[in-house]
Amino acid sequence: MVFHITEAQSNQYAMYYALFSQLVRLDLNDESLQTIIGDAAESWEISPDATVITFKLRPGITWHDGTAFTAADVAYTATWASQNRAGFIGFPPSWWAIKGTDEAQKACDEAGGATAQADPAKCGGLAANLLPGIKIIDDLTIEFTLAAPNALFVRNLADAPSSILPKHLLEGQVLDQIAKGDFKNEKPIGTGPFKMNRIVPGQFVEMDAYDGYFKGRPILDKLFYKEVTPEQAFAQLETGELDIFLNAGAAAIDRLSAMSNINVQQISSPGIYSIGFTAETPEERAKYGAKPNMAPGYGFWIKELRQALYYGIDRRGINDAIYGGRNKILWLPPGIQNYNFSGMNEYPYDVAKAKELIEAAKAKGLDTSKPIKVLANVDLVDTGRIAPIVVEQIEALGLTVDLKAIDGATWEPIVTDESQRDTWDLGFGAGGSEGLHASRSEIYYLCDQPLFSTGYYNCELRQLFKDALTKGDPAEQAAVYEKIAKILNEEVPQLYLWQNTGIHGVNKRVQGVKVPSFERYVGMNVETWSVTQ
């Protein structure tokens, strides 16, 4: 039996869940995604002050090469991940909450960081240099002491970035070695239900069922993870070359419904569609810019300009025209907006107000004589349709725009290369899980860090996000998130347009696949999937 899977943005969570184990996973039968179940761990205990968590591991787990899985693998993974933070993009692994992680990262950075010349003693996850918050009690028991109480530590261990890696294969290797080595690029070894067969870069990954999987051999013999564009996915879904198309976009529901071989699954997603700026001030660019004397770009560090675009872009009208109004309109990150705090500005479409704010921005030094350089990845679902509308509405405010519409392969090296930060001013993006919890937005707003994502720096905001997770009382936690909401609502560091409605296509021959609201979790029960002939 052969199974094909794709996701419009080439997200690899599903592949990680097939290849690797985490300490815990989520029960996908709980649509709220709040029920935690054991994976490599069979049980855990949390101390009364919520700072010490002890995990008992399942006996009999083996790596795909037959080596026994032990607590030493977990300790290695947590230590290496803390030392090599540059190896993680997006939402961080739970390991970073363990006592000593900040010091471990600093020591590794000072010892060479991600480079091949880095010191393995400081960057290689060695057993002799474990985090002080890690204690291996025996082969099947491990204890973590956190730097502070963290309400989501166990929950977030279910995320793919917290997948456990093999100590016996990787210990002593620094980030650059692993990134260029066989483990990452040819044959990763995990403890998950499937083992790697082959990787064809840019095309597909082929995995075979692992007979020794600790939950029992998966039903499928093979699993294919394919990297295709949305348009290719539609075509292959129709011909039967593809079995699952995740996150096709709310505008695709009619097209998918017309396919007789496809079941359409529609569910409110925690994902968002947004517009981000290169919002660093000239001073911040001079301090943090990877490129010497980086040009300051357009004036999006001026708050009034960011607010003007929120008023000047008719996100409700775009949602109605393209999606039939299916998406939920946002004015905050969804995990925070779900609290329904009073007094928030919903930024209704108001061209006159937008023009008034642009004049205020000019008084603060905004130079409108040059165009806003807009970067649009047309492989991002529906961006090819949305971007021209947004550009037209921005230009209606009296501003000029230079739109560069490019494919994903061209887009990615531009936005991930900090030396090209001055080649674009505004871009379109999608986030997968900000609706799962208010804390999920933290990574976009940094303090005293190199340029990243929105480029918005606010140390007070960053500290509030950290403080919220130390609160065990939901009312106290909500009070902190209300402070965060007020800052984000006023500062508008990025424009949250809407919360996506997840539209997914699943071939009728596939059994056991119910796509969760956060579609990246779909592979958590992949061993139970089957196909009919």
N, C-alpha and C positions, 0 to 999 in steps of 0.2 A: 504494500500500500504506500502511496506517495501523497504527501501533503505539501501544498505550496502556501506561503504566507507573504504578504507585503504590508507595508504601512507607508502612507504617502510621503512621510518625511524621513523615511529610512531609519526609524527608531529601532534600536536593537534590544530593547527590554525583553521581548518575546524570545529572542535567541538566548539571552543570558539565563532565563528561567528554564530553558530546555537543557542547557549545558551545565549549569552550576546550581549549587544549593545555597540557601541562606539559612540563618539560624531559625527564622520564623517566616511564615507566609500568611496570606489573608484568606479567609474562607470566602470564596467567590459566590457562595450561596447567599451571603449577606450582602444585599445590594448597596448598603451604606458603606461597605468596605471597612468596617470597624472591628470585626471579629478576627482576632489573631490566633493562629494555630501553629503548632510546631512544624518545623521542617527538619533541618539537621539537629535541632534541639528538640527533645521530647518534653522538657518542662523547664521552668525558670521560677526563681523567687526574687522578690524585690524587697529591700530593707524598708523599715518604717519611714526613714527620711528620704527615700527614693533616690539614693545615690549609689547603692551597691546592688548589682544584679548578678545572680549566680545561675548559670545555665548547665543543665545536664544534657549531654549529647546522646543521640541514639547509638547503641552498639551496632557493630557490623557494617558500617558505611565504608565503602572503598572508592578510591579514585578510579577513573577509567583505565588506568594502567595497572590496577590491582593493589596498589599501595593502600594501607589502612589510613583512614581519616581519623584525626585525633584533635584534642584541644590545642595542640601546638600549631595546627594549621590556622585555627581561628585567631590565636595570638599573633602569629606571623602576619596574617591579613590585616588585622587592626593596626598593628605597628607600622607596616609598610605603607598603608593608606594614609596614615597620619604624617609620615615623613615625606611622602611624595604627593602632596595635594595638587600639584600642577597636573597630575595625571587624571584628574576628575573634572568633567565638564557638566555644568548644570547642578542639580540638587545633590548636596554632599552626602556621603555615607554616614551612618550613625556613629561610626567609630570616632569621629571627630569630637564627640562629646566626652570621651574618656579622659580621665585625669592625665595630664602630661602631653597632650597632642600638640598644643601650641608650641611648647618647648621643643618637641621632636621636629616639627616643621622648620622652626628657626635653625636648629642645629644642622638639619639636612641642607637647607638653603645656604648656610655658611660653608658647608662642606662640598659644594658643587652643584646642589640642586638636581635638576633634571638631566644634566649633561652626563656624557659617558665617563667624564673624569671625576664624578662624584664619589665620595668616600663610602664604600659599602657598609662600614661600621656605623655610619650615621644615616644612611639612606637605603640600606638593603634589607630592613626588617629582621635583623639578626636576633637570634634567641638571647644572646648576651646583652642586648640593648632594648629589651621590651619596654613598652610604656609603663610608667610606675603605677598606672591604674589597672594593670592586667596581672592576674594571679592564676597560674595553672595549678589546680588542686590535684588533679590526676588526669589520665588520658581522656576521660569522658566528662570532666567537670572544669569549668572556667568561670572566674569571677571578675567582673568589671567594676571599678570605682569611678564614678563620673566626676568631672570637675565641678558640677553643680547639678541640682535636680533637673531632670529633663523629661517632660511629660510625654515626649514622643520617641524616646530612645528605642524602646522595644518595637513599637509600631513601625518605625522607619527602617528597622533591620530587614523588613520584608522587601525593601526597594532593591532593584538590581545592582546599584552601586555598592551595596553591602554584600555582594556575592563573595563566597569564601574561596580563596586561592590556595594552590598546593605548595606548602612550604618546601617539600622535598625537591621540587623542580625549580623554584624561584628564589629561595633564600639567598641573599647576598647580591642579587641583581638590582641595579638602580633603574629608575624610570626609563632612561634612554635605552638601556639594554633590553628591557622587556618590550618596549615599543617597537624595536627593530628585530626582535628575536622570533624564533619559530613558534613559541607558545602563543603569541598574539596573532601572528600572520599566517601560520600554517596549520597547527594542530593544538589548540588549547585543550587542556585536560581538566575535567571537572568531576563532580559527583552526581550530576543531574541525570534525568531520565534518558537523555540522548548524548551520544559521543560524536565528536567531529569526524567526518569522513574526508571532506575536502572543501577548500575555499577557492572560489573563482572570483577574484577581485572585480567589483563593479557589476557582477552578474548574480551570483547566488552562493549560498552556503548549503552544503549537503550534510545532514546528520543522520546517524543510524541509531536504532534503539539500543540502549545499554542493558544487557542481560542481567547485570549485577546491581541494578538500581535498587536502593534500599526499601522503596515502597512497592516493589514488584515491577517486572518488565512492562514498559509502556505497550499499549495496544498497537499503535502504528509501528511499522518497520522502518519508515524513513520520514524525515521532515526536511522540507526545503524552505529556506528563508531567501526571498528574492528581493533584489533592489531594482525597482522599476519606478517610472514616473506615474503620476495619477492617470494620464491618458493611456499609457501602456497597461496599467492595471485594469482599467475598464475593458479594454479589448481582450485581455487574457482571461478576465473573469467570464466574459461572455462565451469564449471558446472552450472554457473548461481547463485552460492551462494553469489557472490560478484558482484557489479554493477560498481564500479569505482576503478581503480588501478592507483594511481598517482605516477609519477616519477619512471617508471619501468626501466629506463636506456636505453641509445641509442642502446645498443646491443640487446635489446629485441624487436625491431621493427618487425623483421621477424616472431618471435614467436607469437606476438600479431596479426599481420596481417593474420596469418593462422587461427585465430578463427573466425568462420562465424557469431557469435553473437556479435562481438565487433567492435566498431568504434575506430580507432587509431587516436589520436590527437598528432601532432608533432609540437613543437614550440621552438624557441630558449629561453633558460631559463636564468635568472640572477644568477642561482646557479653555484657553482664551486666545483671542486674536487682538493684536495690539500694534501700536506705532511707537517706535523708540527713537530717541534723539542721541546725537553726540553732544551731550549737554555739559561737558566739562567747561569750567571757566578757563580763560587763557592762563591763569595762574596754575590751575590744576594740571593743565596740559604741559606746562613747562616743568612741573614737578614730577609728573608720573609718565609723561609720554615716552614710549620706546624709541620714537624717532626724534632726533635732536631738533629743537626749534620747530616742533610741529605747529602747523598753521592752526589758528584758533577756529576756523570754520564758521558756520553760521551762528547767530546769537541765541542758541537755544538754552544757554545758561541763564537767560533772562526769563524769570517766571511768567511774566505777563504774556510773552510770546507763546509759551507752552499752553497757557490757559486760552489764548486766542484761538489756537488750532482746535482745542477741545470744543469750543463754541462753534467754530467755523466748519467743522466736518460733520455732515449729517449722518451720523452712524445709524440712527433709527431708520432713516430713509433708505440707506444702503442695505440694511438688514431686511427691510420689507421688499425691496426690489429684487435682491439676489436670492434671499433665503425664505421668502414668504413670511418674514417675521418670526422664524422659528428660534433664533438665537436670543439669549437674554442680554439686554443692553447693560453695560457696566459704566460706572464712574469711580470704581475702586477695584482692587483685586478681588475676585469673587469670594475667596475664603474670608475676607474681611467684610465685604459688602453683605454677606449672608447674616451678619449680626444685626443688620438694619438699624445702625446707629442714627440718631436724629441729628438734624442740622447739616447734613451733607449736601454739597452742591452737585446736582445731577447733570450739570452742563448741557442744558437743552440747546438745540440748534438755534443760533442767534447771530446772524451775520453782522448786525449793527454792533452788538457787544464785542464781537471778535475784532472788528475794525477799531473800536475804541481802545481795546487792549493793545493792539499793534502800535497805535500812536503813543501809548504809555511806554511801550518797549523802546520805541525810537528815542524817547526822552532819556532812557537809560543807556543809550549807545547802540541800539540795533541799527545795523547798516543794511538797508533793503535794496541797495543798488546791484547786488550780486544775487544769483539764483540759489535757491535751496537745492542741494544735490540729494536727490531721492534715489534710493537703491531698492529695487523690487525683485525678489526671487520668484519668478513666474512658476516654478515647480511647487511652491508652497500653495496649498489648496486655495483656489479662487483668487489668488493675489493678482493674477493677470487681468481679472475683471475689476477688482476693487481699486487697484492703484490708479488707473486713469481717472476714475471718479473722484478719488481723494485729491489728485493733482488739480483737477478742474476746480474743485471747491476751494483749495488753497489759493489758486490764482485769482479766484473771484474776490478774495480779500485784498487784492492789490499787490500780492507778492509774486515773484517769478520762480519757476521750478524747472530744474533740469532732471528729467526722469530717465533713469538707466534701468531698463527691464532686462534681466539676464536669467539664465538657467541656474539651477542649484549648484552645478559643478563649478561654475564661474563665481557664483555668489559666496560660497563657503570660504575659500581662501582669502577673500577680501575682508570679510567681517571677523575672521579669526586671526588675522595678521594685524597686530596693533600698530605696526609701522604704516598701515594704510588707513589709519583712523581719520585722517584728514581728507580722504577721497569721497566721503559721503557724510551727509548731515542728518538724514532721516531714513528709517528703514521699517519694513513690515516684519512682524514676527508672530509666532504662535507658541504658547506655553502649554504643557500638557497637564499640569496637576495643581495649579494655583487654587482651584476650588476645593481641593481635598482638605486643606487646613490653612488657616491664616498665616502660619509660619512659612508656608511654601514660597512666599514672595520675598523672603529675606535676602536671597542671594543676589537680587538685582540692585540692592542699595547698600553700598559698601562704605568703609571708612579707612582712609589711609592705606589703600591698596592700589596696585597697578590698574590701568584702565580696564574696565570690564562692563559688558552689557550696556546698561542705560547710561553709564558714566556719571550717575548722580551720586554725590558723596554727602552723607549726613550721619555723623557719628552718634548723635542723639537717637536717630531712628534705628540705627544698627543695634544700639544697646537696648532699646525698647523691645526689639524682636527677641533678643537673648533673654531679657527679663521675663517676657511672657511665658516662656517654657519652664521657668522655675516655679510658676504658680500652680499649686495643686488644686486650688479652689477655682472652679469655672468662673465665678463672678469676678474674682481678682484678675484672672487671666483676661476676661473680656474688658476690664477697665484699662488694661495696658493696650489692648488692641484698639480701643477707642482713641487713645492718644495717637497711635500709629495712623489710624484712619484720618484723623484731622490733619496730620502732616501731609499725607499723600494726596488728600483731596484738595488741599490748598496749593501744594507745590507742583503737582502734576508732573512727576519725573518721567512718566510715560503715559501714553493715551491707551487706556483699556477700552476697546471698542465694544466687544461683546463676549459672552461666554458661549462657547460652541455647543451646538447640538450634535452629538456623535451619530453619524450615519455609517453603518458598516454592512458590507455584503458578504454573505457566507453561502457557499455552494450547498444545495440541499442534500448532497451526498455525505456531507460532514456531520458527524454526530458528536454531541457533548460540548459544543462551543457556544457559550452564552457570553457575549462580549460585555465586560463590566464597564461602568461609567468611565473609569480611567482605563482606556483601551490597552495601555501598555502592560497591564497586569494579565492580559488574556492568557499568557503562557504559564501561569502559575499552576494550572492543573492539566498541562499538556499530555501527561502520561495517561489521562483518561479519554482522550479524543480517539475517534475511530472514523472510518469511512465505509460507506456501502458501495458495492460494485455497480 
